[in-house]
C-alpha cells in the first residue's frame, strides 16, 4: 500500500487547507506546507483563510516553490464587508482562483452556533470575529429566497475570470439558489464545500446527489474523520459510503487541516488516500478525485 499511496500523492491536490499567517492559530505556515507537498510530488494546494484573501501569499509561495501550485482566494464575510464584488475581482486580478461564500459568519452558521448542544462557547466564535447578535450574512434578500444582485455579480465575475465558486457555509436553500443562478449564467465551476462536515454543513446525501446532478462538484474533507478535543469523529468508512453514492467523477478531496493538534495537511492527504485504498477504492478512482477532477477545477 505504501507504494500506491506515494504514486497517488504525486500530482495530487489538497483542495482545502488552512495555514499561517492567520487569525486562527494553525500548525504550519503555507511555506512549510508547500515545501512538504513538493517532497511528495504534489501538484497543488488550495489555501483558505476565513477572514482575508490568500491570493497574495499564494502568489509569493508559488514563486518561491514553483513545483507546487498554491492557489489562493477570498472568503466573503465580515473581513471583506460581506458580498463584496470588488474584493472578489481584486483577488482574481492578482491571481486568486477561488471565492468562498460566507464561513463562520454566515446566517446558517450563526444559527448553528446559537443552537443548544453546540460544544464550543460563543466566546470562541467572537474571538474569530463572529458577531452572532448581527444574525450573519446571507445571499438572500431578508425574508426571501431571492438572490441579492451582488451574489449574481460575483457569479458573473467567476465566469469572466474562469475561477471557482465554493459554497462554504451556506444553507442548503442558498446552495441550490446559487447553483441555479450559475447554470442560468452558464457558469460551471461550483464546488459544494466540505459536504461531509456534519457540524457546519450537514447536507443530506440525497441533497448532495441532487446538487451533483445539477452540475456541482462535491468536496469531502478528512477533517470530519479526525477527533477534536471534547468531540468525536465520524467513522472512516462513512467517507467511502458517501463517495460511492455521489460517484467519483463528481468528487474532489481535501483535508481542511490546519489545527495544531493534527498532523500537517500533507500528511492528512496521505492518510486520506491510504484510508480509501483500505476501503477498496482503486488507484484510478482515487486519482480521479485527487488529481483529474481537482486539476480541472483549480489547475492553471
C-alpha positions in Angstrom: 0.0 0.0 0.0 2.9 2.4 0.7 3.9 2.5 -3.0 0.3 3.0 -4.0 0.0 6.0 -1.6 3.2 7.5 -2.9 2.1 7.1 -6.5 -1.3 8.8 -5.7 0.4 11.7 -3.8 2.4 12.5 -7.0 0.3 15.1 -8.9 -2.4 15.3 -6.2 -4.1 18.4 -4.8 -5.3 19.1 -1.3 -8.3 21.3 -2.3 -9.0 22.7 1.2 -6.5 23.6 3.9 -5.7 26.4 6.4 -2.3 27.8 7.4 -0.4 30.6 9.0 -0.4 33.5 8.9 -4.0 33.8 10.0 -6.4 34.9 12.8 -6.9 31.2 13.8 -3.7 29.7 15.0 -2.6 26.9 12.7 0.1 24.2 12.9 2.2 25.2 9.8 2.9 28.2 7.6 1.8 28.0 4.0 5.5 27.9 3.0 6.1 24.9 5.2 3.1 23.1 3.8 4.2 23.8 0.2 7.8 22.5 0.9 6.4 19.3 2.3 4.0 19.0 -0.6 6.9 19.4 -3.0 8.7 16.5 -1.3 5.8 14.2 -2.2 5.5 15.5 -5.7 2.0 17.0 -5.1 0.8 19.4 -7.7 -1.5 21.8 -5.8 -2.8 23.3 -2.5 -5.9 25.3 -2.2 -5.2 27.7 0.7 -8.2 29.2 2.5 -8.5 31.7 5.3 -11.8 32.6 6.9 -11.0 36.3 7.2 -8.9 37.6 4.3 -7.7 37.0 0.7 -4.9 34.4 0.5 -4.2 35.3 -3.1 -1.1 37.5 -2.3 0.5 34.8 -0.1 -0.3 32.1 -2.6 1.4 34.0 -5.4 4.5 34.6 -3.4 4.8 31.0 -2.2 4.2 29.6 -5.8 7.0 31.8 -7.0 9.3 30.5 -4.2 8.3 26.9 -4.7 7.2 26.7 -8.4 6.8 22.9 -8.3 3.6 23.4 -6.2 0.7 25.4 -7.4 -0.5 27.2 -4.3 -4.0 28.5 -5.1 -5.5 31.4 -3.1 -8.9 33.0 -2.9 -11.1 35.2 -0.8 -13.7 34.3 1.8 -16.7 36.6 1.8 -17.9 37.8 5.2 -17.0 40.5 7.8 -13.4 40.6 6.8 -14.2 42.0 3.3 -17.6 43.6 4.1 -19.9 40.7 3.1 -21.0 40.2 -0.5 -18.3 42.4 -2.0 -17.8 42.0 -5.8 -14.8 44.3 -5.8 -13.0 42.1 -3.2 -13.6 39.2 -5.5 -12.4 40.9 -8.6 -9.3 42.2 -6.9 -8.5 38.7 -5.7 -8.9 37.3 -9.2 -6.9 40.1 -10.8 -3.9 39.3 -8.6 -4.0 35.6 -9.4 -6.5 34.2 -6.9 -8.8 31.5 -8.3 -11.4 30.8 -5.6 -14.2 32.7 -3.9 -15.7 31.1 -0.8 -19.1 32.2 0.3 -19.5 33.2 4.0 -17.9 30.9 6.6 -18.5 31.1 10.3 -20.4 34.4 10.0 -23.0 33.0 7.5 -26.5 33.2 8.8 -26.7 29.4 8.6 -23.6 29.0 10.7 -24.7 31.6 13.3 -28.0 29.7 13.7 -25.9 26.5 14.4 -23.6 28.4 16.8 -26.6 29.6 18.8 -28.3 26.2 18.8 -28.4 24.1 22.0 -25.7 21.5 22.1 -23.0 23.4 20.3 -19.8 22.1 22.0 -17.9 25.4 21.6 -18.8 28.6 23.6 -19.9 31.7 21.8 -16.8 33.5 23.1 -14.7 31.1 20.9 -16.6 32.4 17.8 -16.4 36.0 19.0 -12.6 35.7 19.2 -12.8 34.8 15.4 -14.7 37.9 14.6 -18.2 36.4 14.5 -20.8 38.8 15.8 -23.7 36.5 16.4 -26.0 39.3 17.5 -26.0 40.6 13.9 -27.5 37.3 12.6 -24.9 36.6 10.0 -24.7 37.1 6.2 -26.9 35.6 3.6 -27.0 35.6 -0.2 -30.8 36.2 0.0 -32.7 39.4 0.5 -34.0 39.4 4.1 -37.2 37.3 4.5 -37.0 35.9 0.9 -35.2 33.3 -1.1 -34.3 35.8 -3.8 -30.6 36.2 -4.5 -29.1 39.6 -3.9 -27.7 41.4 -7.0 -24.2 41.2 -5.6 -24.4 37.4 -5.5 -25.3 37.4 -9.2 -22.5 39.8 -9.9 -20.0 37.6 -8.1 -21.1 34.5 -10.1 -20.6 36.6 -13.3 -17.1 37.5 -12.2 -16.3 33.9 -11.5 -17.3 33.1 -15.1 -15.4 36.1 -16.5 -12.2 35.1 -14.8 -12.7 31.3 -15.1 -12.4 30.8 -11.4 -14.1 28.6 -8.8 -17.0 29.5 -6.6 -17.3 27.4 -3.4 -20.5 27.3 -1.3 -18.5 27.3 2.1 -21.1 27.5 4.9 -24.3 28.4 3.0 -27.6 26.9 3.9 -29.0 24.1 1.6 -31.5 26.6 0.2 -28.8 29.1 -0.6 -26.6 26.5 -2.2 -29.5 25.4 -4.5 -30.2 29.0 -5.4 -26.5 29.8 -6.2 -26.2 26.7 -8.4 -29.4 27.5 -10.3 -28.2 31.1 -10.9 -24.8 29.7 -12.0 -26.5 27.4 -14.5 -28.6 30.3 -15.8 -25.4 32.3 -16.4 -23.6 29.4 -18.0 -21.0 29.1 -15.2 -20.0 25.6 -14.2 -17.2 25.7 -11.7 -19.2 25.3 -8.5 -17.9 23.3 -5.6 -20.0 22.3 -2.5 -17.5 22.8 0.3 -16.9 20.0 2.9 -20.3 18.4 2.3 -19.4 15.8 4.9 -18.7 18.2 7.7 -21.8 17.5 9.7 -21.2 20.2 12.3 -21.1 23.0 9.7 -22.7 21.8 6.5 -25.0 18.9 7.4 -26.3 18.3 3.9 -28.2 15.0 3.5 -26.7 12.7 0.9 -29.8 12.9 -1.2 -29.3 16.6 -1.4 -25.7 16.1 -2.3 -26.6 13.8 -5.2 -29.2 16.3 -6.4 -26.6 19.1 -6.3 -24.1 16.9 -8.3 -26.8 16.2 -10.8 -27.3 20.0 -11.2 -23.6 20.3 -12.1 -21.9 20.9 -8.8 -18.7 19.1 -7.7 -19.0 17.7 -4.1 -16.0 18.2 -1.8 -15.3 15.8 1.0 -12.7 16.6 3.7 -10.7 14.4 6.0 -11.2 16.8 8.9 -14.6 15.2 9.7 -12.9 11.9 10.4 -10.4 13.4 12.9 -11.4 13.9 16.6 -11.1 17.3 18.2 -10.7 17.7 22.0 -14.1 17.1 23.5 -15.7 15.9 20.3 -15.9 12.6 18.4 -15.1 11.9 14.8 -17.1 10.2 12.1 -16.1 6.6 11.2 -13.7 6.3 8.3 -15.9 4.1 6.2 -18.5 6.8 6.2 -16.4 8.7 3.7 -16.3 5.8 1.3 -20.1 5.4 1.5 -20.7 9.0 0.6 -18.3 8.8 -2.4 -19.9 5.7 -3.7 -23.3 7.2 -3.6 -22.3 10.5 -5.3 -19.8 9.0 -7.7 -16.0 9.6 -8.0 -16.5 11.7 -11.1 -18.3 14.3 -9.1 -16.0 14.4 -6.0 -12.8 16.3 -5.0 -11.0 15.7 -1.8 -9.3 18.0 0.8 -8.1 17.8 4.4 -9.5 21.0 5.9 -6.4 20.6 8.2 -4.5 23.3 9.9 -5.3 22.9 13.6 -2.3 22.5 15.8 -3.2 19.1 17.4 -3.5 17.3 14.0 -0.7 16.3 11.5 0.2 18.5 8.6 -2.2 19.0 5.7 0.2 16.9 3.5 0.1 14.0 6.0 -3.6 14.4 6.1 -3.8 13.8 2.4 -1.5 10.7 2.7 -3.8 9.4 5.5 -6.9 10.1 3.4 -5.6 8.3 0.4 -4.4 5.3 2.5 -7.9 5.0 4.1 -9.6 5.0 0.7 -7.3 2.3 -0.5 -8.1 0.3 2.6 -11.8 0.8 1.8 -11.2 -0.9 -1.6 -11.2 2.1 -3.9 -8.9 1.6 -6.9 -5.9 3.8 -7.7 -7.8 5.0 -10.8 -10.8 6.1 -8.7 -8.7 7.9 -6.2 -6.6 9.6 -8.9 -9.8 10.9 -10.5 -10.7 12.6 -7.2 -7.3 14.0 -6.1 -5.8 14.6 -9.5 -8.1 14.8 -12.5 -11.2 16.4 -11.0 -9.1 18.8 -8.9 -6.9 19.8 -11.7 -9.9 20.5 -14.0 -11.2 23.0 -11.4 -8.2 24.5 -9.8 -5.4 23.9 -12.2 -3.8 26.6 -14.4 
